[in-house]
């Protein structure tokens, strides 16, 4: 029943058995975890993280868990917070395209912190992870798009439910305790889209991880909350969304899996920009385009592109991630749109600015979110055009296992040795057979490159 959404989710988390998950969803869980680790390790020395650690380290508790890609260890709450932040700092993490939720960051960051403190098997970790991502994405389905449209950052608001549910499963919470955990999560759900382009955007993911972990631990001690925190008159869905469809929480729950609709980013920026980048890269490669020969780049894009990434003159690398103009320019100039292209230095590069100023973008409501039309006019009058129906990384044009491993290696290269990087890839491949899930975190701090901190800063 739609009136019992919270109870239905609590029962689902409490009683779903590992064998009820499909092999496809298990495989996707391992792909998601590898991608998450790469994003977190790659950003582990970014200025955002350095500032957070400088602010919080003096007040941290005992060294219980790893900050991925670093030698520091913190209490599990700070570790979950920091790893959630690092995993989203590059905006390179996975995306549930139906809702634009980045599902792995909140859930895996909470789980791995707990797994270092209270050892669990890799199989139990994967089971809890799949259940947590299912909870957050189904709640997201119920309130998207109105929840997002009014200004909530849905990864922060829905992610806290996923983290609470996943940790609750590992802790063995009862049905009643899981209801309380979801309620404690609901009253902490937050994250504002106004913060996009600032250090607060990745903070949302970290807070979702930490607060979800906290919610489950409180519920374990019978710390109570409301009976209907999601569907109640003054609950999450009714307060934080102007429209909602609670049937999307319960419809075929346990039969279909939202993680099977997960996608991975080939470019380190907002996913709605990816079709434009993809098209620019294709034309650059095929036509041998150089910035100096381009008179104008004309883009036709989905309405969300200009709503989310319409910054014409970004001032920082983080703001550059929300500029379709900057993204098109670096795709042509560098032939790439990775973390390096969204550094402060790249945003301020005169050559990038000059081409960025020659990018024009217009909205075409007929286009899908993963489509774009690119038209490049050269100074000699020649015109090159490309229509991207489905951007690389979308469900229809997914990244392969090889693509994800290459992305992972690229992210880890400034931080870890090649041997350490390969060891993590191998560990993720066989993660479901591991007897100690927490060992995965410790692999990320071995064999550091000597210039790790300097090389990895964006």
VEXDREN-2710 file (C-alpha; in Angstrom, 1 decimal):
% VEXDREN-2710
k/r/px/py/pz
1/UNK/0.0/0.0/0.0
2/UNK/1.2/3.5/-0.8
3/UNK/0.2/4.6/2.7
4/UNK/2.7/2.3/4.2
5/UNK/5.8/3.2/2.2
6/UNK/8.2/3.3/5.2
7/UNK/7.0/0.0/6.6
8/UNK/7.3/-1.7/3.2
9/UNK/10.9/-0.5/2.8
10/UNK/11.8/-1.6/6.4
11/UNK/10.4/-5.1/5.7
12/UNK/12.2/-5.2/2.3
13/UNK/15.6/-4.4/4.0
14/UNK/15.0/-6.7/7.0
15/UNK/13.8/-9.8/5.1
16/UNK/15.3/-9.8/1.6
17/UNK/17.8/-12.6/1.2
18/UNK/21.1/-12.4/-0.7
19/UNK/20.0/-15.1/-3.2
20/UNK/17.0/-13.0/-4.2
21/UNK/19.3/-10.5/-5.9
22/UNK/20.0/-11.1/-9.6
23/UNK/23.5/-11.8/-10.8
24/UNK/23.3/-8.7/-12.9
25/UNK/22.7/-6.5/-9.9
26/UNK/25.6/-8.2/-8.0
27/UNK/27.9/-7.4/-11.0
28/UNK/26.6/-3.9/-11.1
29/UNK/27.3/-3.5/-7.4
30/UNK/31.0/-4.4/-7.9
31/UNK/31.2/-2.0/-10.8
32/UNK/29.7/0.8/-8.8
33/UNK/32.0/0.2/-5.8
34/UNK/35.1/0.2/-8.1
35/UNK/34.0/3.5/-9.7
36/UNK/33.2/5.0/-6.3
37/UNK/36.7/4.1/-5.0
38/UNK/38.4/5.6/-8.0
39/UNK/36.5/8.9/-7.6
40/UNK/37.3/9.0/-3.9
41/UNK/40.9/8.2/-4.3
42/UNK/41.4/10.6/-7.2
43/UNK/40.0/13.5/-5.2
44/UNK/41.5/12.6/-1.9
45/UNK/44.0/15.5/-1.9
46/UNK/41.7/18.1/-3.5
47/UNK/41.6/21.5/-1.8
48/UNK/38.0/20.7/-0.7
49/UNK/39.2/17.7/1.2
50/UNK/42.3/19.4/2.6
51/UNK/40.2/22.2/4.0
52/UNK/37.6/19.8/5.5
53/UNK/40.3/17.7/7.2
54/UNK/42.1/20.9/8.5
55/UNK/38.8/22.0/10.0
56/UNK/37.6/18.7/11.5
57/UNK/40.7/16.6/12.4
58/UNK/41.3/18.4/15.7
59/UNK/37.9/17.3/16.9
60/UNK/37.8/13.7/15.5
61/UNK/37.5/10.6/17.6
62/UNK/39.6/7.4/17.7
63/UNK/41.2/6.2/14.4
64/UNK/38.7/3.6/13.5
65/UNK/38.4/3.9/9.7
66/UNK/40.4/5.0/6.6
67/UNK/40.1/8.1/4.5
68/UNK/40.4/6.6/1.1
69/UNK/43.7/7.5/-0.7
70/UNK/45.2/9.0/2.5
71/UNK/47.2/7.8/5.5
72/UNK/44.9/9.5/8.0
73/UNK/42.4/7.5/10.0
74/UNK/39.4/8.9/11.8
75/UNK/36.4/7.8/13.8
76/UNK/33.7/6.1/11.6
77/UNK/31.5/9.2/11.4
78/UNK/34.3/11.5/10.1
79/UNK/35.5/8.7/7.7
80/UNK/32.0/8.3/6.3
81/UNK/31.7/12.1/5.9
82/UNK/35.1/12.6/4.2
83/UNK/34.8/9.6/1.9
84/UNK/31.4/10.7/0.8
85/UNK/32.8/14.1/0.1
86/UNK/35.8/12.8/-1.9
87/UNK/33.7/10.5/-3.9
88/UNK/31.6/13.5/-5.2
89/UNK/34.3/16.2/-5.4
90/UNK/35.1/15.6/-9.0
91/UNK/31.4/15.1/-9.9
92/UNK/32.7/11.9/-11.6
93/UNK/30.6/9.4/-9.7
94/UNK/27.8/7.1/-10.8
95/UNK/24.3/8.4/-11.7
96/UNK/20.8/6.9/-11.5
97/UNK/19.5/8.7/-14.6
98/UNK/15.8/8.5/-13.7
99/UNK/16.5/10.8/-10.7
100/UNK/20.0/12.2/-11.1
101/UNK/20.9/10.6/-7.8
102/UNK/24.5/9.6/-7.4
103/UNK/23.7/6.5/-5.4
104/UNK/27.0/4.9/-4.4
105/UNK/28.6/7.7/-2.5
106/UNK/26.3/8.0/0.5
107/UNK/25.7/4.2/0.8
108/UNK/29.2/2.8/0.3
109/UNK/30.9/5.6/2.4
110/UNK/28.7/4.7/5.4
111/UNK/29.1/0.9/4.9
112/UNK/32.9/0.9/4.5
113/UNK/33.4/3.0/7.6
114/UNK/31.3/0.6/9.6
115/UNK/33.0/-2.4/8.0
116/UNK/36.4/-1.3/9.2
117/UNK/35.1/-1.1/12.7
118/UNK/32.9/-4.1/12.7
119/UNK/34.2/-6.7/10.2
120/UNK/31.8/-8.1/7.7
121/UNK/32.2/-10.2/4.6
122/UNK/32.3/-8.8/1.1
123/UNK/29.1/-10.7/0.3
124/UNK/27.2/-9.1/3.2
125/UNK/28.5/-5.7/2.2
126/UNK/27.3/-6.1/-1.3
127/UNK/23.9/-7.3/-0.1
128/UNK/23.5/-4.3/2.2
129/UNK/24.8/-2.0/-0.5
130/UNK/22.2/-3.2/-3.1
131/UNK/19.4/-2.8/-0.5
132/UNK/20.5/0.7/0.4
133/UNK/20.8/1.9/-3.2
134/UNK/17.3/0.4/-3.9
135/UNK/15.8/2.3/-1.0
136/UNK/17.4/5.7/-1.9
137/UNK/16.5/5.4/-5.6
138/UNK/12.9/4.3/-5.0
139/UNK/12.4/7.2/-2.6
140/UNK/14.0/9.4/-5.3
141/UNK/11.6/8.0/-7.9
142/UNK/8.6/8.9/-5.8
143/UNK/9.5/12.6/-5.5
144/UNK/11.4/13.3/-8.7
145/UNK/11.2/15.7/-10.5
146/UNK/9.3/18.1/-8.3
147/UNK/11.6/17.6/-5.3
148/UNK/14.6/18.5/-7.5
149/UNK/12.9/21.3/-9.3
150/UNK/12.2/23.3/-6.2
151/UNK/15.9/23.2/-5.3
152/UNK/16.7/20.1/-3.2
153/UNK/19.9/18.2/-4.0
154/UNK/18.4/14.8/-4.3
155/UNK/21.6/12.9/-3.7
156/UNK/21.9/14.4/-0.3
157/UNK/18.2/14.1/0.6
158/UNK/17.6/10.6/-0.7
159/UNK/21.1/9.3/-0.1
160/UNK/20.7/9.5/3.7
161/UNK/17.9/6.9/3.5
162/UNK/20.1/4.6/1.5
163/UNK/22.9/4.9/4.0
164/UNK/20.6/4.3/6.9
165/UNK/19.0/1.2/5.3
166/UNK/22.3/-0.3/4.2
167/UNK/24.0/0.1/7.6
168/UNK/20.8/-1.0/9.3
169/UNK/20.9/-4.3/7.4
170/UNK/24.6/-4.9/8.4
171/UNK/23.7/-4.1/12.0
172/UNK/20.8/-6.6/11.9
173/UNK/18.1/-4.1/12.8
174/UNK/14.6/-5.4/13.3
175/UNK/11.7/-4.2/11.2
176/UNK/10.7/-1.7/13.8
177/UNK/14.2/-0.4/14.2
178/UNK/14.5/0.0/10.5
179/UNK/11.3/2.2/10.5
180/UNK/13.0/4.3/13.2
181/UNK/16.2/4.4/11.2
182/UNK/14.4/5.7/8.1
183/UNK/12.6/8.2/10.3
184/UNK/15.9/9.5/11.8
185/UNK/17.3/9.7/8.3
186/UNK/14.2/11.6/7.1
187/UNK/14.5/14.3/9.6
188/UNK/18.1/14.9/8.6
189/UNK/17.5/14.9/4.8
190/UNK/19.0/18.0/3.3
191/UNK/21.1/19.5/0.5
192/UNK/20.4/22.6/-1.6
193/UNK/21.0/23.0/-5.3
194/UNK/22.0/26.6/-4.7
195/UNK/25.3/25.1/-3.5
196/UNK/26.2/23.6/-6.8
197/UNK/29.6/24.8/-8.0
198/UNK/30.9/25.2/-4.4
199/UNK/32.5/22.9/-1.9
200/UNK/29.1/22.3/-0.3
201/UNK/27.9/20.1/-3.1
202/UNK/30.2/17.2/-2.2
203/UNK/29.6/18.0/1.5
204/UNK/25.9/16.9/0.9
205/UNK/27.1/13.4/0.0
206/UNK/29.3/13.2/3.0
207/UNK/26.6/14.4/5.3
208/UNK/24.2/11.8/3.8
209/UNK/26.7/9.0/4.5
210/UNK/27.5/10.2/8.0
211/UNK/23.9/10.9/9.0
212/UNK/22.6/7.6/7.6
213/UNK/25.2/5.8/9.6
214/UNK/24.2/7.7/12.7
215/UNK/20.5/7.0/12.1
216/UNK/21.1/3.3/12.0
217/UNK/23.3/3.3/15.1
218/UNK/20.7/5.3/17.0
219/UNK/17.9/3.0/15.9
220/UNK/20.0/0.0/17.1
221/UNK/19.6/1.4/20.6
222/UNK/15.8/1.8/20.1
223/UNK/16.0/5.6/19.5
224/UNK/12.6/6.2/18.2
225/UNK/11.1/8.3/15.3
226/UNK/7.8/8.7/13.6
227/UNK/5.8/5.7/12.2
228/UNK/5.4/7.3/8.7
229/UNK/8.4/9.5/8.2
230/UNK/8.3/9.3/4.4
231/UNK/4.6/9.3/3.6
232/UNK/3.1/11.0/6.6
233/UNK/1.2/14.3/6.3
234/UNK/4.3/16.2/7.4
235/UNK/6.8/13.6/6.3
236/UNK/9.6/13.7/3.8
237/UNK/7.5/13.2/0.6
238/UNK/4.8/15.7/1.4
239/UNK/7.0/18.5/2.9
240/UNK/10.0/18.3/0.4
241/UNK/8.1/17.7/-2.9
242/UNK/5.2/19.6/-4.5
243/UNK/4.2/16.4/-6.3
244/UNK/4.8/12.7/-5.4
245/UNK/3.9/9.2/-6.4
246/UNK/4.4/6.9/-3.5
247/UNK/3.5/3.8/-5.6
248/UNK/7.0/4.1/-7.1
249/UNK/8.4/3.1/-3.7
250/UNK/6.5/-0.1/-3.4
251/UNK/5.7/-1.2/-7.0
252/UNK/7.5/-4.5/-7.7
253/UNK/9.7/-4.0/-4.7
254/UNK/12.1/-6.9/-4.5
255/UNK/11.4/-7.9/-8.1
256/UNK/13.2/-5.1/-10.0
257/UNK/16.4/-3.5/-9.1
258/UNK/17.2/0.2/-9.5
259/UNK/21.0/-0.5/-9.5
260/UNK/20.5/-2.2/-12.9
261/UNK/19.6/1.3/-14.2
262/UNK/22.8/2.8/-12.9
263/UNK/25.2/4.7/-15.2
264/UNK/28.8/5.8/-15.0
265/UNK/30.4/9.1/-16.1
266/UNK/33.2/9.2/-18.7
267/UNK/33.5/13.0/-18.0
268/UNK/34.1/14.7/-14.7
269/UNK/31.1/17.1/-14.7
270/UNK/27.3/17.2/-14.5
271/UNK/25.8/14.4/-16.5
272/UNK/23.5/16.6/-18.5
273/UNK/26.6/18.1/-20.2
274/UNK/27.9/14.8/-21.4
275/UNK/26.1/14.7/-24.8
276/UNK/27.6/18.0/-25.8
277/UNK/31.1/16.9/-24.7
278/UNK/30.7/13.6/-26.5
279/UNK/29.7/15.3/-29.7
280/UNK/32.5/17.9/-29.5
281/UNK/35.1/15.1/-28.9
282/UNK/33.8/13.1/-31.9
283/UNK/34.0/16.1/-34.2
284/UNK/37.5/17.1/-32.9
285/UNK/38.8/13.6/-33.6
286/UNK/37.2/13.0/-36.9
287/UNK/37.8/16.5/-38.4
288/UNK/41.0/17.4/-36.7
289/UNK/39.5/20.6/-35.3
290/UNK/41.7/23.2/-33.6
291/UNK/40.4/26.0/-31.5
292/UNK/42.0/28.8/-33.6
293/UNK/40.0/27.7/-36.6
294/UNK/36.6/27.8/-34.9
295/UNK/34.3/30.8/-35.3
296/UNK/31.4/29.5/-33.2
297/UNK/30.2/26.3/-31.5
298/UNK/26.4/26.1/-31.5
299/UNK/24.8/23.6/-29.1
300/UNK/21.1/22.5/-28.9
301/UNK/20.5/20.9/-25.6
302/UNK/17.8/19.6/-23.2
303/UNK/16.3/22.3/-21.0
304/UNK/18.1/21.0/-17.9
305/UNK/21.5/21.7/-19.4
306/UNK/21.1/25.5/-19.2
307/UNK/19.2/25.3/-15.9
308/UNK/22.0/23.3/-14.2
309/UNK/25.1/24.2/-16.2
310/UNK/24.4/27.6/-17.7
311/UNK/27.4/29.4/-16.1
312/UNK/29.0/31.4/-19.0
313/UNK/32.0/32.6/-17.0
314/UNK/32.9/30.1/-14.3
315/UNK/35.5/31.4/-11.8
316/UNK/36.7/28.2/-10.3
317/UNK/37.1/24.6/-11.3
318/UNK/34.1/23.5/-9.3
319/UNK/32.0/26.1/-11.1
320/UNK/33.4/24.9/-14.4
321/UNK/31.7/21.6/-13.9
322/UNK/28.4/23.5/-14.2
323/UNK/29.3/25.3/-17.4
324/UNK/28.3/23.7/-20.7
325/UNK/30.3/26.5/-22.3
326/UNK/33.5/25.6/-20.5
327/UNK/32.9/21.9/-21.1
328/UNK/32.6/22.3/-24.9
329/UNK/35.7/24.4/-25.0
330/UNK/38.0/22.0/-23.1
331/UNK/36.6/19.1/-25.1
332/UNK/37.9/20.8/-28.3
333/UNK/41.1/22.2/-26.9
334/UNK/42.3/19.2/-24.8
335/UNK/40.3/16.3/-26.3
336/UNK/39.3/15.4/-22.8
337/UNK/36.9/16.4/-20.0
338/UNK/38.5/14.8/-16.9
339/UNK/39.4/16.2/-13.5
340/UNK/42.3/18.2/-15.0
341/UNK/40.0/20.1/-17.3
342/UNK/38.0/21.3/-14.3
343/UNK/40.9/22.8/-12.3
344/UNK/41.1/26.4/-11.4
345/UNK/43.9/26.8/-13.8
346/UNK/42.0/25.5/-16.7
347/UNK/39.0/27.7/-16.0
348/UNK/41.3/30.7/-16.0
349/UNK/43.3/29.7/-19.1
350/UNK/43.1/32.5/-21.7
351/UNK/42.8/30.0/-24.6
352/UNK/39.9/28.2/-22.9
353/UNK/38.2/31.5/-22.1
354/UNK/38.6/32.7/-25.7
355/UNK/36.9/29.5/-27.1
356/UNK/34.3/29.4/-24.3
357/UNK/33.2/32.9/-25.3
358/UNK/32.4/31.5/-28.8
359/UNK/30.1/28.8/-27.5
360/UNK/26.4/29.3/-27.9
361/UNK/23.8/27.1/-26.3
362/UNK/20.0/27.0/-26.9
363/UNK/17.3/24.9/-25.4
364/UNK/15.5/22.3/-27.5
365/UNK/12.6/20.7/-25.5
366/UNK/12.3/17.9/-28.0
367/UNK/15.7/16.5/-27.0
368/UNK/16.1/13.8/-24.4
369/UNK/18.5/14.4/-21.4
370/UNK/21.2/12.3/-23.0
371/UNK/21.0/13.8/-26.4
372/UNK/22.5/17.0/-28.0
373/UNK/23.1/18.6/-31.4
374/UNK/26.5/20.2/-32.0
375/UNK/27.2/22.5/-34.9
376/UNK/30.7/24.0/-35.4
377/UNK/31.3/26.7/-37.9
378/UNK/34.9/27.3/-38.9
379/UNK/36.5/30.6/-39.8
380/UNK/36.6/29.5/-43.5
381/UNK/32.9/29.0/-43.6
382/UNK/32.9/25.2/-43.4
383/UNK/30.3/23.6/-41.0
384/UNK/30.6/20.3/-39.1
385/UNK/27.5/18.9/-37.3
386/UNK/26.9/15.9/-35.0
387/UNK/23.8/14.6/-33.3
388/UNK/24.4/12.5/-30.2
389/UNK/21.3/10.4/-29.5
390/UNK/22.7/8.8/-26.4
391/UNK/25.9/10.0/-24.8
392/UNK/28.7/7.7/-23.8
393/UNK/28.0/6.4/-20.3
394/UNK/24.2/6.4/-20.7
395/UNK/22.1/3.2/-20.3
396/UNK/21.9/2.8/-24.1
397/UNK/25.6/3.5/-24.6
398/UNK/27.2/2.2/-21.4
399/UNK/30.8/2.1/-20.2
400/UNK/32.3/-1.4/-20.4
401/UNK/34.2/-3.0/-17.6
402/UNK/37.4/-2.1/-19.5
403/UNK/36.3/1.5/-19.7
404/UNK/35.6/1.6/-16.0
405/UNK/39.0/0.1/-15.1
406/UNK/40.8/2.5/-17.4
407/UNK/38.9/5.4/-15.7
408/UNK/39.9/3.9/-12.3
409/UNK/43.6/3.7/-13.3
410/UNK/43.5/7.3/-14.5
411/UNK/42.0/8.6/-11.3
412/UNK/44.5/6.6/-9.1
413/UNK/47.6/7.4/-11.2
414/UNK/48.6/10.6/-9.3
415/UNK/48.0/8.9/-5.9
416/UNK/48.9/5.2/-6.0
417/UNK/51.5/3.0/-7.6
418/UNK/50.4/0.8/-10.5
419/UNK/50.7/-2.3/-8.3
420/UNK/48.5/-0.8/-5.7
421/UNK/45.9/0.3/-8.3
422/UNK/45.8/-3.2/-9.8
423/UNK/45.4/-4.8/-6.4
424/UNK/42.3/-2.8/-5.8
425/UNK/40.8/-3.7/-9.2
426/UNK/41.5/-7.4/-8.4
427/UNK/39.9/-7.0/-4.9
428/UNK/36.8/-5.5/-6.4
429/UNK/36.4/-8.3/-8.9
430/UNK/36.4/-10.9/-6.2
431/UNK/34.8/-8.7/-3.5
432/UNK/31.9/-11.0/-2.9
433/UNK/34.4/-13.7/-1.8
434/UNK/36.2/-11.5/0.7
435/UNK/36.0/-12.4/4.4
436/UNK/36.9/-8.8/5.4
437/UNK/35.2/-6.0/3.4
438/UNK/37.1/-3.4/5.4
439/UNK/40.4/-4.6/3.9
440/UNK/39.3/-2.8/0.7
441/UNK/39.8/0.6/2.4
442/UNK/43.2/-0.3/3.6
443/UNK/44.4/-1.2/0.1
444/UNK/44.0/2.5/-0.9
445/UNK/46.7/3.7/1.5
446/UNK/49.5/1.4/0.5
447/UNK/52.3/2.2/-2.0
448/UNK/51.6/5.9/-2.3
449/UNK/53.5/7.9/-4.9
450/UNK/55.9/10.3/-3.4
451/UNK/54.3/13.4/-4.9
452/UNK/50.7/12.3/-4.3
453/UNK/49.3/15.3/-2.6
454/UNK/50.7/17.9/-5.0
455/UNK/49.8/15.9/-8.2
456/UNK/46.3/15.1/-7.2
457/UNK/45.0/18.6/-6.3
458/UNK/42.6/20.0/-8.9
END
